[in-house]
């Protein structure tokens, strides 16, 4: 008999971050639940929709699809599923189908969203005795282990909006706050084909620079926790930390000129997210389309719920 379950995770845009993977003595943190990042960003109503189907088998096996195409690139999702299957005494054929309606590899949190929703849906399908945060910890550790992220899973486990991660770590360990914002705002994002390699944050001297800028941004934001100041601080971070390319600078300039409340860079992608009142969104969209093709510009409402199980007909 086949069992199915479905879950959704918002797209998660990180606007700034500070890496936390070493202890006070400079040694690497070995407990991956304690590895993470401080930072902040937005949840989107567009994101990762996941359906998990399981049926009993003689040996465990897994198939993963992204937007109907079979893939071997979803290593974080695979790690979550294997970890959960190791906690059962039976064997299963597991099929994971991700439908992703935000760009992949551009700083929209798709690996974290895929990992968390796969874990939530498999837990539901197999009735595993695990809490939401326990699934979140498995997804977080998988992200760290697979080097696809540091703190996005934790932000997805709380209600969305404008999220601030003030202390790093897996769900249940981290500390998360929010800046209250109106539901009248939407995100307009523009992105390029080129991807910024994750290796740019692995060099020791780069990590020092990033963390100095990240600490400064967090202090600035907490001193005046408003949407406007958040976006100013994050744009300062993107430039001072050395992420902002000329393409990114141009998009930020165009967004502000078109009436956005503010704009900054996705961490880390050659992409920009602008926050704008819904009635003004078309002006920012048209500004981005001056330099980008239509398919490289998206508009999404801000999500205020976080990752969740959904009814079958919702996917």
C-alpha positions in Angstrom: 0.0 0.0 0.0 1.3 3.4 -0.9 1.2 6.2 1.7 1.6 9.9 0.8 2.0 13.2 2.6 2.6 16.7 1.5 4.3 19.8 3.0 5.2 23.3 2.0 8.2 25.6 2.9 8.3 29.3 2.0 11.1 30.6 -0.1 13.6 32.0 2.3 15.7 35.0 1.4 18.7 35.7 3.5 19.6 39.4 3.5 22.7 39.2 5.7 24.5 36.6 7.8 27.3 35.9 10.3 29.0 32.5 10.1 29.1 30.5 13.4 31.1 27.3 12.9 34.0 27.7 15.4 34.1 27.9 19.2 35.6 30.7 21.3 39.0 29.1 21.1 38.9 29.0 17.3 38.4 25.3 17.0 35.7 23.9 14.7 32.4 23.1 16.4 31.9 19.4 16.1 28.2 19.3 17.2 26.5 20.2 14.0 23.3 21.2 15.8 25.4 24.1 17.3 26.8 25.2 13.9 24.8 27.9 12.2 24.5 31.6 11.4 23.1 34.8 12.8 21.3 36.8 10.2 17.9 37.8 8.8 15.6 37.9 5.9 12.1 37.2 4.4 9.8 34.3 3.9 7.9 34.1 0.6 4.6 32.6 -0.3 6.3 31.0 -3.3 8.7 28.2 -2.3 9.1 24.4 -2.1 6.1 22.1 -2.4 6.9 18.5 -1.6 5.0 15.2 -2.0 6.5 12.1 -0.4 5.2 8.6 -1.4 6.3 5.5 0.5 5.6 1.8 0.0 7.1 -1.2 1.7 10.1 -2.8 0.0 12.8 -5.4 0.6 15.5 -2.8 0.8 15.4 1.0 1.3 15.6 3.0 -1.9 15.0 6.6 -2.8 14.0 8.6 -5.9 14.0 12.4 -5.9 12.4 14.6 -8.5 12.6 18.4 -8.9 9.9 19.9 -11.1 9.1 16.5 -12.5 12.7 15.8 -13.5 14.7 13.0 -11.8 17.8 14.3 -10.0 20.8 13.2 -8.0 21.6 16.8 -7.0 19.2 17.0 -4.0 21.9 15.7 -1.6 20.4 17.5 1.4 17.0 16.0 0.9 18.6 12.6 0.4 20.5 12.9 3.7 17.3 13.8 5.6 15.4 10.8 4.1 18.2 8.4 4.8 18.5 9.6 8.4 14.8 9.1 9.0 14.8 5.7 7.4 17.6 4.6 9.7 15.2 5.2 12.6 12.7 2.6 11.3 12.9 -1.2 11.4 11.1 -1.6 8.0 12.4 -1.0 4.5 10.7 1.4 2.1 10.8 2.7 -1.5 10.5 6.5 -1.0 9.7 8.9 -3.8 10.2 12.6 -3.1 8.7 15.1 -5.6 9.7 18.7 -5.1 7.9 21.4 -7.0 9.9 24.6 -6.7 8.5 27.9 -7.8 11.4 30.1 -6.9 14.9 30.1 -8.5 17.3 27.4 -7.4 20.8 28.3 -6.4 20.1 32.1 -6.2 19.6 32.5 -2.4 16.0 31.6 -2.1 16.5 28.8 0.5 15.4 25.9 -1.7 17.8 23.3 -0.3 16.6 24.0 3.2 13.0 24.1 2.1 13.3 20.8 0.3 15.1 19.1 3.2 12.6 20.3 5.8 9.5 19.5 3.7 10.8 16.1 2.8 11.4 15.3 6.5 8.0 16.6 7.6 6.1 14.7 4.8 8.0 11.4 5.5 7.3 11.7 9.2 3.6 12.1 8.4 3.5 9.2 5.9 5.3 6.8 8.3 3.8 8.2 11.5 7.3 8.6 12.9 7.4 9.6 16.6 9.2 12.9 16.1 8.3 16.6 16.8 8.6 19.5 14.4 11.8 20.7 15.9 13.3 17.2 15.9 12.7 17.0 12.1 14.1 20.5 11.9 17.3 19.5 13.6 17.8 16.6 11.2 17.2 19.0 8.2 19.6 21.6 9.7 22.4 19.0 10.3 21.9 17.7 6.8 22.3 21.2 5.4 25.5 21.8 7.4 26.9 18.4 6.5 26.1 18.8 2.8 27.4 22.4 2.8 24.2 23.8 1.3 23.4 26.2 4.1 23.9 27.2 7.8 20.7 28.6 9.3 17.9 28.7 6.8 16.1 25.6 8.2 15.7 27.3 11.6 14.1 30.4 10.0 11.6 28.1 8.2 10.4 26.5 11.3 8.9 29.7 12.7 6.2 31.9 11.4 7.6 34.0 8.6 7.6 37.7 7.8 10.9 39.5 8.5 12.9 37.2 10.6 16.1 37.9 12.7 18.2 35.0 13.9 20.0 36.5 16.9 21.7 33.3 18.1 22.7 30.4 15.8 22.0 26.7 15.7 19.4 24.2 14.9 15.7 24.6 15.7 15.2 24.5 19.5 18.8 25.8 20.0 18.8 29.0 18.0 17.1 32.2 19.0 14.8 33.9 16.5 13.0 37.3 16.6 11.0 39.2 14.1 10.5 42.8 13.0 6.8 43.3 12.6 5.9 44.4 9.1 2.6 45.1 7.3 1.0 42.5 5.0 0.8 45.3 2.4 4.4 44.7 1.3 5.5 42.3 -1.4 8.9 41.2 -2.6 10.1 41.8 -6.2 13.2 39.9 -7.0 15.5 40.0 -10.0 18.3 37.5 -10.7 21.0 36.7 -13.2 22.1 33.3 -14.6 25.5 33.5 -13.0 25.9 31.9 -9.5 28.2 33.0 -6.8 30.2 29.9 -5.6 29.7 28.9 -2.0 33.5 28.7 -1.7 33.6 32.5 -1.4 32.8 32.1 2.2 35.2 29.3 3.0 38.5 31.2 3.0 39.5 32.2 6.5 40.2 35.8 5.6 36.8 36.1 3.9 35.0 34.6 6.9 36.7 37.2 9.1 35.5 40.0 6.8 32.0 38.6 6.5 31.6 38.1 10.3 32.8 41.6 11.1 30.2 43.0 8.6 27.5 40.6 9.9 28.0 41.6 13.5 27.8 45.3 12.6 24.6 44.7 10.6 22.9 42.9 13.4 23.8 45.6 15.9 22.5 48.3 13.5 19.3 46.4 12.9 18.6 45.7 16.6 19.3 49.4 17.5 16.5 50.4 15.2 14.3 47.4 14.3 12.4 48.8 11.3 11.9 47.5 7.8 13.7 50.5 6.4 16.7 50.3 8.6 16.9 46.5 8.1 17.2 47.0 4.3 19.8 49.8 4.7 21.9 47.7 7.1 21.7 44.7 4.8 22.7 46.6 1.7 25.7 48.0 3.7 26.5 44.4 4.5 26.4 43.2 0.9 28.8 45.9 -0.2 31.2 45.9 2.7 31.4 42.1 2.8 32.3 42.1 -0.9 29.3 40.3 -2.4 27.7 43.1 -4.4 28.5 42.8 -8.1 27.9 45.6 -10.6 24.8 43.7 -11.8 23.5 43.7 -8.2 24.3 47.4 -7.7 22.4 48.3 -10.8 19.3 46.3 -9.7 19.3 47.9 -6.2 19.6 51.4 -7.8 16.7 50.7 -10.2 14.5 49.3 -7.4 15.0 52.3 -5.2 14.5 54.7 -8.1 11.2 52.9 -9.0 9.8 53.4 -5.5 10.9 50.4 -3.4 11.1 50.9 0.3 14.6 49.4 0.0 16.5 46.6 -1.7 19.5 44.4 -1.1 21.2 41.3 -2.3 20.2 37.6 -1.8 22.8 35.7 0.3 24.4 34.4 -1.6 23.4 34.9 -5.2 23.6 37.4 -8.0 20.1 38.4 -7.2 18.3 41.3 -5.5 15.1 41.4 -3.5 13.2 44.7 -3.2 10.5 45.3 -0.7 7.7 47.4 -2.1 4.0 48.3 -1.4 1.9 45.9 -3.4 0.4 48.8 -5.5 3.9 50.0 -6.5 5.2 46.5 -7.4 4.6 46.9 -11.1 6.9 49.9 -11.2 9.8 47.9 -9.7 9.0 45.0 -12.0 9.3 47.2 -15.1 12.5 48.8 -13.8 14.1 45.3 -13.4 12.9 44.4 -16.9 15.0 47.2 -18.3 18.0 45.0 -17.7 16.5 41.5 -17.2 14.3 39.2 -19.3 10.7 38.6 -18.0 11.5 35.1 -16.6 14.3 36.6 -14.4 11.9 38.8 -12.5 9.4 37.4 -9.9 6.9 38.9 -7.5 5.9 37.1 -4.3 3.8 38.0 -1.3 5.5 37.7 2.1 4.8 34.5 4.0 3.8 34.8 7.7 3.3 31.1 8.6 6.6 29.1 8.0 6.9 25.5 6.9 3.8 23.4 7.3 1.9 20.3 6.3 -0.7 20.9 3.6 -3.8 19.1 2.4 -3.4 16.9 -0.6 -5.3 19.1 -3.0 -3.0 22.1 -2.1 -0.1 20.7 -4.2 
